[in-house]
Amino acid sequence: MSRNGSTPYYAGDQAYEYYRDVVEFGADPTGGKSSSEGINAAVSAGNRANNTVTTLPAYVSLPPGVYLITEPVQLLVSTYLVGSPGVFGETVLKAAPELGTRPVVLGYDPYQGQGSANKNFYIALRNVVVDMTAVPKETAAKGIEWSVSQGSSLSNIKIVMPRGEGVRHRGVAMDFGGGSGKVVSEVMVEGGQIGLEINNQQYTLKGVKVKGRRWGLG
């Protein structure tokens, strides 16, 4: 598909890029070095940080490969972070041990101000594997921080965490609250202490599979 879309409601720079490829921004799909800076640059390019309206959308492509994550991938309102479609395993976000308790993907947009979880509209993560197995199991690690609101979705996601006695990992957490209207579909969670810790209202869950853990309900 030709990527020639535009943003019709943006009155600023006409060269604004809607489609972005993280590799073009310096992300490394071989897993040989950290891709956090490159992915975050692709998400925020075009003065999108601090955007309090939804007129600056971005479709951010993650080509097939393994991306080492040393700092959280920070999503913003109207961001669609999309891996390679198809079989699980083609696009992997690999958490580095030094990530610690910080999430691999931070869906919560801190630029939206007080009560911002209720303003985090149109945020999507699709077609990725989140691999947390390199983070020590006793660390209170998070795969995806998903304190978001209407128009947001998790689709075709696999989260892999360590197993065994004393594991403290959570797959999906919502520690900052959130609004309503979130779709969670075709999500598989393996290992960890808690698969999905749901902490708000009006969820649509479809095709969610959890293996080897309990559900946490906020």
Beta strands, then each sheet from edge to edge (+ up, - down):
strand 1: 19-21
strand 2: 30-34
strand 3: 58-61
strand 4: 65-69
strand 5: 73-74
strand 6: 79-82
strand 7: 91-95
strand 8: 105-106
strand 9: 123-131
strand 10: 142-145
strand 11: 153-160
strand 12: 170-173
strand 13: 182-190
strand 14: 194-198
strand 15: 203-206
strand 16: 209-211
strand 17: 214-217
sheet 1: 1+ 3+ 6+ 9+ 7+ 4+ 2+
sheet 2: 1+ 3+ 6+ 9+ 11+ 13+ 15+
sheet 3: 1+ 3+ 6+ 9+ 11+ 13+ 16+
sheet 4: 5+ 8+ 10+ 12+ 14+ 17+
end
